[in-house]
């Protein structure tokens, strides 16, 4: 494992769920980079995802 790390904010976590490109980037680099997300970012993503999914018809 590398000593490289990236902290993901709520917007990126949401894009991992909703988007294709960001998810592909995270998966492609998971073996080289450690990804971290603060609890507040996960809480925000959980707060806003339902409305985003509903408005997108998912």
Buried (B, 14 or more C-beta within 10 A) or exposed (E): EEEEEEEBEBEBBBBBEBEEEBEEBBEEBEEEBEBEBEEEBEEBBEEBBEEEEEEEEE
